[in-house]
């Protein structure tokens, strides 16, 4: 019973984390450039239970030797990781020249803050920030958008932004990037270093919509709710059985 209790407990915790992931996807249905996550489960350590089965002879009488039977019994499951689905999202036409969308692989790069950290995003909602006679291209949070060389994009003498001036970067392992929230990601040792994408396909006047598939998320939510309910019923049943066993002592 103890093994069953912990297996059901791991199922409850895993489905709670799964529901949190689904809820975050729902919350970002309208976030431009957002890429949804999906919980991936793995089984916990398996234990082998050895038993014996008698082998009948020609007269159907049970005599040794016996055939040993090995049974694998699990200890539940857990969320192994929550990979990001980087499938291309649909495009929304805005007509705003500073709005950009990447077609295909890659990320825009923005200056993260005072520490100079470079962050990456698929959200191309940019605008101008004026400083004297110069204009800088910045994102919705006021961070400087970078070109392919990692420098701030500066426009002078009334020049307008073009898609070719905006840098696009890729990674050897984009699934290894760190998710920072606010639709921003950072490079890690697992992701490898950023590489500029040559001849990147960037379109102006459009934005990439959120990649969340509402219907698919609803299905996952129902499945997760039912799995959560099943595991809680198992916990309740095991608790009741334990009470009965204690009363018999």
trRosetta pair geometry for C-beta under 8 A, 3 or more apart (Angstrom, degrees):
i j d omega theta_ij theta_ji phi_ij phi_ji
1 4 5.6 -57 -152 39 38 112
1 5 6.3 44 150 -27 69 102
1 238 5.4 148 -167 -156 94 99
1 241 6.0 -156 -118 100 135 123
1 242 5.9 160 146 -74 152 92
1 245 7.6 -144 -10 -3 159 155
2 5 5.6 -50 -150 29 33 115
2 6 6.7 22 157 -10 65 104
3 6 6.3 -62 -152 40 30 102
3 7 6.3 31 152 -21 65 110
3 73 7.1 27 159 140 150 127
3 75 6.6 -95 -160 -113 88 74
4 7 5.6 -55 -143 37 32 113
4 8 6.2 29 159 -15 67 106
4 234 6.7 -129 168 171 101 111
4 238 5.3 -176 104 -96 114 136
5 8 6.1 -61 -152 39 26 105
5 9 6.3 28 151 -21 64 109
5 235 6.7 79 -140 -124 69 71
5 238 4.9 -172 -80 132 82 155
5 239 7.8 97 -112 -60 112 69
6 9 5.3 -49 -142 36 36 117
6 10 6.4 39 157 -21 65 100
6 75 6.3 -21 106 -170 112 89
6 76 6.3 -115 126 -20 70 134
7 10 6.0 -53 -152 33 30 109
7 11 6.7 31 148 -19 61 105
7 44 7.8 -149 -114 42 74 129
7 74 6.6 100 -121 108 125 85
7 75 5.6 -142 -85 -174 87 35
7 76 3.7 -176 -142 -63 56 88
7 234 7.9 -66 91 136 92 147
8 11 5.4 -53 -153 34 36 116
8 12 6.6 40 151 -21 67 100
8 76 7.2 -115 -17 -101 20 115
8 231 4.7 157 -163 -164 78 80
8 232 7.7 151 170 -71 113 19
8 234 4.0 -157 -107 97 138 121
8 235 4.7 -171 122 -59 137 78
8 238 6.8 -172 18 0 147 139
9 12 5.7 -50 -151 32 34 112
9 13 6.5 28 154 -13 66 106
9 76 7.2 -53 62 -99 63 160
9 231 7.8 165 -63 171 15 116
9 235 6.7 94 -69 -95 68 119
10 13 5.9 -56 -147 41 33 109
10 14 6.1 34 155 -21 67 110
10 44 6.3 -51 -173 -27 171 140
10 75 7.1 75 0 135 153 73
10 76 3.2 103 57 143 134 148
10 77 5.9 156 126 54 114 42
10 78 5.8 -70 -173 -69 111 80
11 14 5.7 -55 -142 38 29 111
11 15 6.2 23 161 -14 65 108
11 76 5.7 -127 -38 -150 78 102
11 77 6.1 60 -91 43 71 94
11 227 6.7 -127 178 162 107 96
11 228 7.8 179 139 -108 87 41
11 230 7.7 -66 142 89 144 91
11 231 3.7 -162 101 -105 120 142
11 234 7.7 49 52 46 142 139
12 15 6.2 -61 -147 40 25 104
12 16 6.4 29 154 -23 63 107
12 228 6.3 80 -129 -145 62 73
12 231 4.7 -161 -59 116 74 132
12 232 6.1 92 -100 -67 118 74
12 235 7.0 3 -41 -35 138 139
13 16 5.6 -52 -149 32 31 114
13 17 6.7 29 154 -15 64 103
13 78 7.5 -13 93 -120 109 79
14 17 5.9 -56 -154 37 33 108
14 18 6.3 36 148 -22 65 106
14 39 7.6 143 178 164 82 141
14 41 6.1 64 -178 -115 138 110
14 76 7.8 173 -13 162 131 104
14 77 5.5 -24 -30 102 171 90
14 78 5.4 -152 -86 -130 115 34
14 79 5.2 160 -142 -35 84 82
15 18 5.1 -48 -144 36 39 119
15 19 6.3 43 154 -22 66 100
15 224 5.2 155 -158 -167 92 83
15 227 5.0 -173 -98 100 137 106
15 228 4.0 -164 120 -75 145 86
15 231 6.7 176 7 18 137 141
16 19 5.8 -51 -149 34 31 111
16 20 6.6 35 150 -21 62 103
16 228 7.0 103 -59 -115 63 123
17 20 5.5 -49 -150 32 36 115
17 21 6.6 39 151 -20 64 102
17 39 6.2 127 114 -113 93 141
17 79 4.8 -101 96 -13 141 151
18 21 5.7 -53 -154 33 33 112
18 22 6.5 31 150 -16 66 105
18 39 4.2 -106 -108 30 79 157
18 41 7.9 -21 -73 -61 124 106
18 79 6.7 -175 -60 -86 79 123
18 220 7.6 -133 168 165 108 104
18 224 4.7 -159 111 -124 123 130
19 22 5.6 -52 -146 38 35 111
19 23 6.2 39 154 -22 67 105
19 221 7.1 79 -124 -132 78 74
19 224 5.2 169 -70 137 80 141
19 225 7.5 87 -95 -69 120 67
19 228 7.1 7 -40 -53 130 145
20 23 5.7 -52 -145 36 30 113
20 24 6.5 33 153 -21 63 103
21 24 5.8 -54 -152 33 31 111
21 25 6.7 32 150 -19 63 103
21 37 5.3 -101 -161 97 109 108
21 38 6.8 123 143 -124 137 22
21 39 5.0 167 25 -44 157 97
21 82 5.5 -157 -112 -134 138 135
22 25 5.6 -53 -154 33 35 113
22 26 6.5 36 150 -19 66 103
22 217 5.7 144 -155 -163 92 92
22 220 5.5 -169 -102 106 127 115
22 221 5.1 160 159 -81 154 84
22 224 6.5 -154 -11 13 148 156
23 26 5.6 -52 -149 36 35 113
23 27 6.4 37 152 -22 65 105
24 27 5.6 -52 -148 34 33 114
24 28 6.6 12 158 -4 64 111
24 37 7.0 8 84 39 124 113
25 28 6.2 -75 -151 46 29 97
25 29 7.6 64 149 -63 62 72
25 36 4.4 42 -124 -135 115 107
25 37 6.7 -142 -66 42 104 67
25 212 5.0 147 176 -118 93 118
25 217 5.4 -157 106 -114 131 136
26 29 6.1 -11 -163 -36 40 107
26 212 7.2 153 -87 -170 31 151
26 214 8.0 80 -115 -124 76 76
26 217 6.1 164 -69 150 84 149
28 31 4.0 -43 -161 18 84 129
28 34 4.2 -164 158 -173 124 167
28 36 7.5 175 77 -90 118 74
28 183 7.7 148 -142 -75 131 99
28 210 5.8 167 137 -132 80 135
28 212 6.3 146 90 -36 81 136
29 210 5.5 173 -169 79 28 157
29 212 5.0 -97 -106 71 64 143
29 214 6.5 41 -124 -81 128 99
30 210 6.4 -64 -56 -15 4 136
31 34 3.9 66 92 -35 110 131
31 123 7.4 -60 166 -92 85 123
31 183 5.9 -166 169 -71 127 129
31 210 5.2 83 61 -85 64 115
32 92 7.5 -99 -113 35 107 128
32 123 5.1 102 96 -131 90 85
32 124 7.3 -96 140 39 125 64
32 125 5.8 107 65 -35 147 112
32 207 4.7 -38 -149 164 136 126
32 208 6.2 113 -177 73 81 59
32 209 6.5 -67 -122 -116 64 30
32 210 6.8 -93 -95 -50 21 69
33 89 7.1 -160 -109 32 31 147
33 101 7.9 -158 -81 -122 96 77
33 121 6.3 66 130 163 146 87
33 122 3.5 179 -168 102 106 85
33 123 3.7 -151 44 -72 142 55
33 124 6.5 134 -63 -3 135 69
33 183 6.2 88 90 -170 104 130
33 207 7.2 -87 -39 -179 89 89
33 208 4.9 78 -87 76 67 107
33 210 7.4 -21 43 -89 22 50
34 89 8.0 83 59 -70 54 156
34 122 7.6 -164 -51 66 16 115
34 123 7.6 30 -51 -68 60 102
34 183 5.8 -88 -90 -108 78 108
34 210 4.3 -3 53 -125 105 89
34 211 6.4 -138 96 22 63 79
34 212 6.8 -2 99 -26 115 100
35 84 4.9 58 120 179 120 108
35 85 5.9 -164 180 74 90 58
35 86 5.5 -2 -143 -99 147 52
35 87 7.9 145 -137 38 97 58
35 89 7.8 -128 -88 -43 69 116
35 122 6.6 87 -33 16 105 147
35 211 5.0 21 -119 31 52 138
36 84 7.3 155 90 -151 32 64
36 85 5.3 -2 69 40 82 112
36 210 7.7 74 -48 170 91 93
36 211 5.5 -131 -1 93 88 94
36 212 4.8 114 -63 -93 125 70
36 213 7.5 -98 10 13 157 71
36 217 7.5 -121 -145 -78 152 115
37 82 4.4 36 173 158 125 105
37 83 6.8 162 -147 85 76 31
37 84 5.4 -45 -92 -95 76 60
37 85 7.3 -178 -96 1 24 81
38 82 6.7 172 74 -157 26 71
38 83 6.6 -21 56 63 80 77
38 85 6.5 52 -6 -36 110 111
38 220 7.3 -116 -133 -122 98 158
39 79 4.9 -63 -161 -130 109 115
39 82 5.3 -31 -95 -102 54 88
40 79 7.0 99 66 -160 45 68
40 80 5.1 -53 101 55 92 104
40 81 5.6 -1 51 62 112 67
40 82 6.9 -180 10 -93 79 33
40 83 6.1 36 -20 2 128 100
41 77 4.9 22 -179 169 117 127
41 78 6.9 157 -148 82 75 27
41 79 6.0 -55 -96 -100 64 47
41 80 6.4 123 -158 -5 14 91
42 77 6.7 165 84 -155 31 83
42 78 6.4 -23 61 63 77 75
42 80 4.0 71 -8 -61 115 120
43 46 6.9 29 132 -55 126 95
43 74 5.4 -77 -169 -138 118 132
43 75 8.0 114 172 50 81 65
43 76 7.6 162 -153 101 63 32
43 77 5.4 -54 -105 -100 48 79
44 74 6.4 113 61 -178 78 89
44 75 4.2 -80 96 78 123 96
44 76 5.0 26 14 68 129 72
44 77 6.3 -145 -15 -92 84 23
44 78 6.1 79 -66 -9 95 103
45 74 7.9 151 90 -150 35 60
45 75 5.5 14 62 22 72 132
46 72 4.9 -1 179 -170 129 104
46 73 6.8 146 -160 71 75 33
46 74 5.3 -43 -103 -96 78 63
46 75 7.3 -155 -89 -2 32 85
47 72 7.4 146 74 -154 37 55
47 73 5.5 -27 64 65 87 88
47 74 7.9 162 19 -97 73 16
47 75 7.1 77 -11 -46 101 103
48 70 5.4 -15 -167 -168 109 104
48 71 7.2 141 -158 71 56 42
48 72 6.0 -32 -98 -96 66 62
48 73 7.9 154 -100 19 19 76
49 70 7.3 146 73 -158 45 52
49 71 4.7 -24 62 64 98 97
49 72 7.9 178 18 -85 78 14
49 73 5.8 34 -11 -4 117 119
50 68 6.0 -16 -165 -172 99 112
50 69 7.4 144 -159 79 50 50
50 70 5.7 -21 -101 -101 68 72
50 71 8.0 -176 -79 22 23 73
51 68 7.3 146 79 -161 38 63
51 69 4.8 -24 69 66 90 100
51 70 7.9 172 25 -83 70 27
51 71 6.7 21 6 -3 113 112
52 66 4.4 28 -170 141 109 147
52 67 7.5 137 -158 75 61 42
52 68 6.0 -43 -101 -107 65 57
52 69 6.9 171 -98 16 12 87
53 66 6.2 154 69 -173 38 97
53 67 5.2 -27 66 69 96 91
53 68 7.8 148 20 -117 78 11
53 69 5.3 64 -16 -28 111 121
54 62 4.0 15 156 -155 148 111
54 63 7.5 109 -169 34 105 21
54 64 7.6 -80 -132 -80 82 50
54 66 5.6 -58 -100 -113 43 98
55 62 7.7 123 61 -143 30 66
55 63 7.6 -53 77 69 73 61
55 65 6.9 14 30 88 126 58
55 66 6.2 171 -5 -126 90 40
55 67 5.4 94 -60 -15 112 98
56 59 8.0 -130 174 75 94 47
56 60 5.0 -3 -178 -141 136 43
56 61 6.5 133 -151 58 82 24
56 62 5.7 -52 -94 -86 70 57
56 63 7.7 84 -138 20 35 73
57 60 7.3 -93 67 -22 57 14
57 61 5.6 -16 41 57 102 79
57 63 5.4 10 -27 29 117 119
74 77 7.8 14 158 -55 137 71
79 82 6.8 7 172 -56 122 87
83 175 5.8 -18 -138 -142 96 118
84 174 7.9 -89 68 130 122 97
84 175 6.6 -172 37 -119 90 71
84 179 7.4 152 -63 -74 129 124
85 211 6.1 -160 99 132 102 136
86 105 7.8 44 146 -118 132 73
86 174 6.5 42 -64 108 158 141
86 211 7.8 -130 -143 -71 19 174
87 211 5.8 139 69 -152 85 129
88 103 7.1 33 -137 -150 132 56
88 104 7.1 -14 -87 -75 122 26
88 208 7.6 -106 -168 -142 67 121
88 211 7.9 167 118 -103 15 112
89 122 7.8 112 14 142 124 140
89 208 4.6 101 69 174 113 93
89 209 4.7 -149 157 70 117 66
89 210 6.3 -175 -136 104 146 12
89 211 4.4 -108 -80 -75 103 75
90 208 7.5 140 78 -157 34 58
90 209 4.5 -2 67 32 84 127
91 101 5.8 120 -123 133 99 172
91 203 7.4 3 -138 73 142 142
91 206 4.7 6 -176 174 110 132
91 207 7.2 146 -156 73 62 35
91 208 6.2 -41 -100 -101 63 51
91 209 6.9 -141 -80 -9 11 91
92 206 6.4 152 75 -162 42 75
92 207 5.0 -21 60 62 98 88
92 208 7.8 154 16 -113 83 4
92 209 5.4 101 -27 -63 106 96
93 205 6.5 6 -154 140 75 90
93 206 5.2 -40 -101 -102 52 88
94 99 4.7 47 57 30 138 167
94 205 6.1 -159 64 -176 73 52
94 206 6.4 157 14 -108 82 28
94 207 5.8 48 -21 -9 125 103
95 205 5.3 13 -115 -156 20 103
96 99 4.3 81 76 -8 101 110
96 205 6.3 157 54 -122 39 55
97 160 6.2 -36 151 -177 155 118
97 161 6.3 143 139 61 103 93
97 204 5.6 8 -156 170 55 125
97 205 6.2 -11 -95 -68 38 82
98 126 4.5 -122 163 92 98 88
98 127 5.3 107 113 -99 158 40
98 128 6.6 -129 -88 -35 150 76
98 137 6.8 -176 -144 -135 107 99
98 161 5.9 74 -104 47 72 142
98 204 7.7 1 -70 -152 8 101
99 124 5.9 93 -174 116 56 97
99 125 6.1 -9 -117 -111 84 50
99 126 6.8 174 -92 36 32 74
99 204 6.8 115 76 -166 60 57
99 205 6.0 75 67 -119 102 13
99 206 6.4 -177 119 56 112 15
99 207 5.1 -68 -177 -59 119 91
100 108 7.1 111 91 -80 129 135
100 124 3.5 -122 74 -173 72 134
100 126 6.2 18 7 10 104 120
100 163 6.3 143 -129 -114 110 85
100 166 5.9 -19 -127 46 169 173
100 202 5.6 -5 -168 -177 111 107
100 203 7.1 150 -154 77 58 43
100 204 5.9 -30 -98 -102 72 59
100 206 7.9 27 -153 66 19 62
100 207 7.7 55 67 -98 26 61
101 124 5.3 -141 -70 30 43 147
101 202 7.1 158 77 -155 40 60
101 203 5.2 -18 60 59 92 93
101 206 4.7 -55 6 101 132 92
101 207 5.5 162 -68 -136 109 19
101 208 4.4 138 -140 -40 105 83
102 105 7.8 -69 150 99 124 18
102 106 5.1 -137 -167 76 148 102
102 107 7.4 -100 -7 -93 165 20
102 108 7.1 -156 -39 -42 123 83
102 122 6.4 -102 35 -143 117 80
102 124 7.1 159 -18 -53 76 130
102 168 5.9 133 -115 -125 124 128
102 200 6.7 -44 -137 172 98 115
102 201 7.0 100 -166 83 57 70
102 202 5.7 -30 -100 -101 61 76
102 208 6.9 -33 43 -37 65 141
103 201 4.1 -61 64 113 103 120
103 202 7.4 -167 13 -85 80 25
103 203 6.3 57 -27 -12 113 109
104 200 7.6 -156 70 -155 117 71
104 201 5.4 83 14 43 120 118
105 170 5.4 37 139 -107 112 125
105 174 8.0 -149 -157 -37 102 151
105 197 7.1 171 96 -104 89 145
106 168 4.0 28 166 172 145 106
106 169 6.1 131 -155 60 87 27
106 170 5.1 -67 -96 -66 68 85
106 197 4.8 -63 -95 -15 134 152
106 200 5.7 -4 -11 -134 175 126
107 120 3.8 42 137 -179 146 110
107 121 6.1 120 -167 48 99 20
107 122 6.1 -77 -120 -67 72 64
107 168 6.9 142 61 -158 30 65
107 169 5.5 -39 62 65 84 82
107 170 7.3 139 11 -87 81 42
107 171 8.0 14 9 -16 123 101
107 185 7.0 -89 -132 54 157 119
107 194 8.0 -88 59 -130 113 118
108 120 6.8 152 75 -155 45 61
108 121 5.4 -31 62 69 96 76
108 122 7.1 137 11 -109 91 21
108 123 7.5 -94 40 65 129 49
108 124 6.1 140 -36 -93 147 77
108 139 7.8 137 118 -83 137 120
108 145 6.4 -39 177 -143 117 101
108 166 6.6 -33 -124 171 101 115
108 167 7.3 112 -145 81 56 68
108 168 6.7 -42 -84 -104 50 63
108 169 7.9 94 -140 20 8 87
109 118 5.4 -6 -168 -175 108 112
109 119 7.3 147 -155 78 57 40
109 120 5.7 -29 -98 -98 63 74
109 145 7.4 112 82 -162 56 57
109 146 4.3 -44 97 51 106 119
109 150 7.0 -54 117 -115 154 64
109 167 5.5 -27 30 90 113 118
109 169 5.4 53 -48 1 116 130
109 194 7.1 85 -87 -180 130 163
110 118 7.3 149 74 -157 35 63
110 119 5.4 -26 66 67 87 91
110 120 7.7 165 20 -90 75 25
110 121 6.6 2 4 14 118 115
110 138 7.9 80 -142 -154 114 56
110 139 5.1 -33 -106 -13 151 131
110 141 7.9 97 149 58 154 107
110 143 4.0 72 164 118 120 124
110 144 6.4 153 -159 78 71 43
110 145 5.5 -39 -100 -98 82 51
110 146 6.6 -172 -96 -5 25 90
110 184 7.7 -81 53 -123 120 113
111 116 6.8 -48 -158 -141 98 47
111 117 7.9 117 -171 74 53 43
111 118 6.6 -46 -108 -104 44 63
111 119 7.8 39 134 21 8 85
111 143 5.3 -167 64 -173 65 90
111 144 4.3 23 16 51 120 97
111 146 6.6 116 -45 -53 79 106
111 152 6.9 -22 -28 -84 133 95
112 115 6.8 -29 89 64 113 89
112 116 7.2 49 49 127 92 14
112 117 3.7 -28 43 81 146 86
112 118 6.2 -138 -20 -84 100 9
112 119 4.4 109 -86 -22 96 104
112 143 6.6 2 -105 -135 18 136
112 184 7.8 116 -116 -180 93 144
112 186 7.7 29 -88 -98 144 108
113 116 7.7 -77 75 -23 51 23
113 117 6.4 9 36 39 85 95
113 143 7.5 -55 -62 -107 54 108
117 186 6.8 -15 167 -126 121 121
118 146 6.9 -22 -134 -8 113 156
118 150 7.0 -58 -95 -143 148 100
118 186 7.9 131 89 -132 56 76
118 187 7.5 18 82 4 98 112
118 194 7.4 -87 108 5 137 153
119 143 7.2 -21 46 169 118 165
119 180 6.8 -76 -132 35 121 151
119 184 4.5 -7 175 -169 133 116
119 185 6.7 137 -169 65 78 38
119 186 5.8 -51 -115 -82 71 77
120 169 6.5 -101 -116 69 124 117
120 177 7.1 -78 59 -150 129 147
120 184 7.1 124 62 -163 40 64
120 185 4.8 -41 69 69 93 92
120 186 7.1 156 18 -89 89 27
120 187 7.3 80 -9 -45 127 80
120 194 7.2 176 -72 -100 135 132
121 139 7.2 73 52 -123 150 154
121 183 5.5 63 -139 134 114 89
121 184 5.4 -47 -72 -104 106 59
121 185 6.8 156 -77 17 52 81
122 183 7.5 -102 47 -180 74 105
122 208 5.9 -63 154 70 106 143
123 139 7.0 80 101 -154 104 121
123 140 7.3 -53 138 4 131 118
123 183 4.9 55 -24 139 134 142
123 207 7.9 9 -154 -158 59 107
123 208 7.8 -124 -103 57 38 98
124 202 8.0 161 -118 -155 149 101
124 207 5.9 -165 64 -122 95 74
124 208 6.8 86 13 10 109 92
125 139 6.8 76 81 -160 70 73
125 140 5.1 23 99 -51 114 110
125 207 6.3 21 -68 -114 80 132
126 137 5.3 14 174 -177 132 96
126 138 6.6 154 -155 79 82 31
126 139 5.7 -57 -102 -100 71 49
126 140 7.9 -104 -94 -41 32 61
126 145 5.7 -6 -121 -44 133 149
126 161 7.7 -94 107 114 135 175
127 137 7.7 163 85 -149 20 59
127 138 6.4 -30 67 65 67 80
127 140 7.7 75 8 -90 106 51
128 135 4.6 -19 -161 -172 117 117
128 136 7.0 129 -159 66 61 41
128 137 6.6 -44 -100 -97 57 51
128 138 7.4 89 -156 21 14 86
128 155 7.5 -68 -123 46 114 130
128 161 8.0 -161 -77 -25 95 121
129 135 7.0 144 69 -161 41 62
129 136 4.7 -27 63 64 97 96
129 137 7.8 164 17 -100 84 5
129 138 4.5 39 -17 -4 122 132
129 142 6.7 86 -83 -143 143 75
130 134 7.5 152 -155 88 52 46
130 135 5.4 -29 -99 -103 65 78
130 136 7.9 -172 -78 20 19 73
131 134 5.3 -20 71 71 86 94
131 135 7.6 157 24 -96 68 29
131 136 6.4 26 6 -9 113 110
133 156 6.4 45 130 -141 95 88
133 157 7.8 28 163 -60 110 48
134 154 5.3 -26 -167 -163 121 104
134 155 7.1 134 -165 67 66 47
134 156 5.5 -36 -108 -87 74 85
135 154 7.3 135 72 -162 45 53
135 155 4.5 -30 69 66 99 100
135 156 7.5 176 23 -76 76 37
136 144 5.8 -56 171 -120 128 93
136 145 7.9 157 163 33 81 78
136 152 6.0 -27 -140 170 114 117
136 153 6.6 122 -156 79 62 66
136 154 5.9 -29 -95 -102 73 62
136 155 7.5 179 -81 18 24 81
137 144 7.4 84 78 -159 60 60
137 145 4.3 -52 111 45 102 122
137 153 4.3 -7 28 79 114 125
137 155 7.2 78 -39 -15 90 113
137 161 5.7 87 -84 -95 131 141
137 165 7.9 134 -6 111 152 119
137 166 7.3 -96 116 -93 161 97
138 141 7.9 -121 162 74 101 49
138 142 5.2 -5 168 -151 141 33
138 143 6.0 147 -159 68 86 32
138 144 5.8 -50 -101 -94 80 38
138 145 6.2 -166 -105 -13 21 86
139 142 7.3 -51 66 18 64 17
139 143 5.0 -4 34 54 106 90
139 145 6.1 120 -45 -66 81 94
141 182 7.2 47 -60 168 143 137
144 152 4.4 -43 177 -120 139 103
144 153 7.4 169 -179 27 88 71
145 152 7.6 94 68 -146 45 60
145 153 5.5 -21 87 17 90 122
145 166 6.3 -32 153 -130 126 96
145 167 8.0 173 161 33 81 86
146 149 7.9 -128 171 73 96 51
146 150 5.4 -8 -179 -147 136 34
146 151 6.3 132 -151 60 84 22
146 152 6.5 -58 -103 -88 64 36
146 153 7.0 168 -134 -27 16 87
146 167 5.2 -36 111 34 78 133
147 150 7.3 -58 68 9 63 17
147 151 5.4 -14 38 60 104 78
147 152 7.8 27 -4 107 89 9
147 153 5.4 122 -51 -79 93 88
147 165 5.9 -65 -111 174 108 64
147 166 6.7 -115 -112 -128 58 20
147 167 4.6 112 167 -40 26 103
148 167 4.0 169 -71 -112 41 94
148 168 7.4 -17 -95 29 87 55
148 196 4.4 77 -165 -149 91 137
149 167 7.2 -137 17 -84 40 134
149 196 7.6 -1 -68 -76 35 151
150 167 7.1 58 -64 -69 39 176
153 161 7.1 54 151 -117 139 107
153 165 5.7 100 -137 146 124 112
153 166 6.8 -26 -69 -93 154 62
155 159 4.5 -140 -164 77 92 97
155 160 7.1 54 -156 -98 146 9
155 161 6.3 -87 -67 -65 143 73
156 159 6.1 32 60 11 41 114
161 165 6.0 -122 -154 56 73 133
161 166 7.3 49 -178 -47 114 102
161 204 7.5 163 108 -117 95 134
162 165 5.4 99 61 -4 74 102
162 204 7.1 -88 -150 -43 42 146
163 166 6.0 -61 -160 29 44 109
163 202 3.9 176 -169 98 112 103
163 203 6.4 -18 -92 -97 150 12
163 204 5.1 -133 -54 -39 98 96
164 202 7.5 176 -65 56 35 118
166 202 5.8 -160 70 169 117 169
167 196 6.1 -72 -158 -126 102 101
168 196 7.2 94 73 -159 54 62
168 197 4.4 -46 101 44 101 118
168 200 3.6 124 45 -129 145 170
168 202 6.2 -164 -51 -58 130 118
169 194 4.2 6 177 -174 135 113
169 195 6.4 142 -158 67 78 34
169 196 5.8 -48 -99 -96 74 43
169 197 6.5 -167 -101 -12 18 88
170 174 7.1 -66 -165 -66 70 114
170 194 7.3 133 64 -155 27 66
170 195 5.6 -33 65 65 78 90
170 197 5.3 83 -14 -67 106 105
171 174 4.6 130 61 -79 111 66
171 176 7.4 -136 141 55 136 94
171 177 6.5 142 31 -59 169 108
171 187 6.7 -179 -106 -117 131 95
171 191 4.6 -23 177 170 146 98
171 192 5.4 146 -172 66 85 93
171 193 7.6 -175 -128 92 80 21
171 194 6.0 -47 -81 -101 82 56
171 195 7.2 151 -91 16 32 85
172 191 7.1 138 56 164 75 48
172 192 3.6 30 32 33 113 161
172 193 7.9 44 -3 43 106 53
172 195 7.8 79 -44 -5 73 123
173 176 4.2 44 113 2 112 117
173 190 6.1 -89 94 149 133 70
173 191 5.2 -140 80 -132 80 41
173 192 5.7 109 22 0 84 106
174 177 5.7 -19 -170 -13 54 116
174 191 6.3 45 -115 -143 25 103
175 191 7.7 -180 64 -102 36 82
176 188 5.6 -126 145 67 92 110
176 189 7.8 -89 158 86 132 46
176 190 3.0 -148 -163 120 127 97
176 191 3.8 -165 86 -65 97 60
176 192 7.2 86 64 -1 136 70
177 185 4.4 34 149 174 131 124
177 186 6.6 156 -171 70 87 37
177 187 6.3 -52 -120 -103 86 37
177 188 6.3 159 -127 9 33 97
177 190 7.9 -136 -47 84 27 96
177 191 4.5 61 -69 -85 63 147
178 185 6.4 147 74 -164 49 70
178 186 4.6 -22 61 61 106 93
178 187 7.7 -7 17 73 93 9
178 188 5.1 106 -31 -48 100 120
178 191 7.8 -106 -13 -19 67 131
179 185 5.9 -36 -102 -106 48 82
180 184 4.7 -41 66 92 116 96
180 185 6.3 172 7 -105 93 25
180 186 5.6 74 -42 -14 124 104
181 184 6.8 -3 77 43 41 88
187 191 5.2 -133 -149 78 65 130
187 192 7.5 -80 -160 84 107 34
187 193 6.6 49 -174 -123 149 38
187 194 5.8 -103 -75 -39 140 93
188 191 4.9 94 47 8 74 99
189 192 7.8 36 -180 -70 32 35
197 200 4.2 83 101 -75 115 106
203 206 5.2 3 111 40 115 119
212 217 6.2 1 -174 -37 98 139
213 216 3.9 42 98 20 118 117
213 217 6.4 159 84 -18 62 85
214 217 5.8 -60 -148 37 29 110
214 218 6.4 32 155 -23 65 104
215 218 5.8 -52 -151 31 32 112
215 219 6.7 31 152 -18 63 103
216 219 5.7 -53 -153 34 34 112
216 220 6.5 33 151 -16 66 105
217 220 5.6 -53 -146 39 35 111
217 221 6.2 40 152 -25 66 104
218 221 5.6 -52 -149 33 31 114
218 222 6.6 31 154 -18 64 103
219 222 6.0 -55 -152 35 31 109
219 223 6.4 29 152 -16 65 108
220 223 5.7 -56 -147 40 33 112
220 224 6.1 32 155 -19 67 108
221 224 5.8 -56 -145 38 29 110
221 225 6.3 31 155 -21 64 106
222 225 5.8 -53 -147 35 30 112
222 226 6.4 26 157 -15 64 107
223 226 6.0 -60 -150 38 29 108
223 227 6.3 26 154 -16 65 109
224 227 5.7 -55 -144 39 32 110
224 228 6.1 35 154 -22 65 106
225 228 5.7 -53 -147 35 29 113
225 229 6.3 29 154 -19 64 107
226 229 5.6 -52 -146 37 32 112
226 230 6.3 35 154 -22 64 104
227 230 5.7 -51 -147 34 31 113
227 231 6.5 28 156 -16 64 106
228 231 6.1 -60 -152 37 29 107
228 232 6.5 26 153 -17 64 107
229 232 5.8 -57 -148 37 31 109
229 233 6.5 32 154 -20 65 105
230 233 5.8 -56 -152 34 31 111
230 234 6.6 34 150 -20 64 103
231 234 5.5 -48 -150 32 36 115
231 235 6.6 41 151 -20 65 101
232 235 5.5 -48 -151 33 37 115
232 236 6.5 38 151 -19 65 103
233 236 5.6 -51 -148 36 35 113
233 237 6.3 36 153 -20 66 105
234 237 5.7 -54 -146 36 31 111
234 238 6.3 29 157 -17 65 107
235 238 6.0 -57 -147 38 28 108
235 239 6.3 29 155 -20 63 108
236 239 5.7 -57 -150 35 30 113
236 240 6.5 29 154 -18 65 106
237 240 5.8 -56 -150 36 31 110
237 241 6.3 31 153 -18 66 107
238 241 5.6 -53 -146 38 33 112
238 242 6.3 37 153 -23 65 105
239 242 5.6 -53 -149 34 31 114
239 243 6.7 35 151 -21 63 102
240 243 5.6 -50 -152 31 34 113
240 244 6.6 33 151 -18 65 103
241 244 5.7 -53 -150 35 34 111
241 245 6.4 34 152 -19 66 106
242 245 5.7 -53 -146 36 32 112
242 246 6.4 32 155 -20 64 105
243 246 5.9 -57 -149 35 30 110
243 247 6.5 28 154 -19 64 107
244 247 5.8 -58 -151 35 32 111
244 248 6.7 31 153 -23 64 106
245 248 5.9 -57 -153 30 33 111
245 249 7.4 45 150 -36 61 95
246 249 6.0 -41 -162 7 39 116
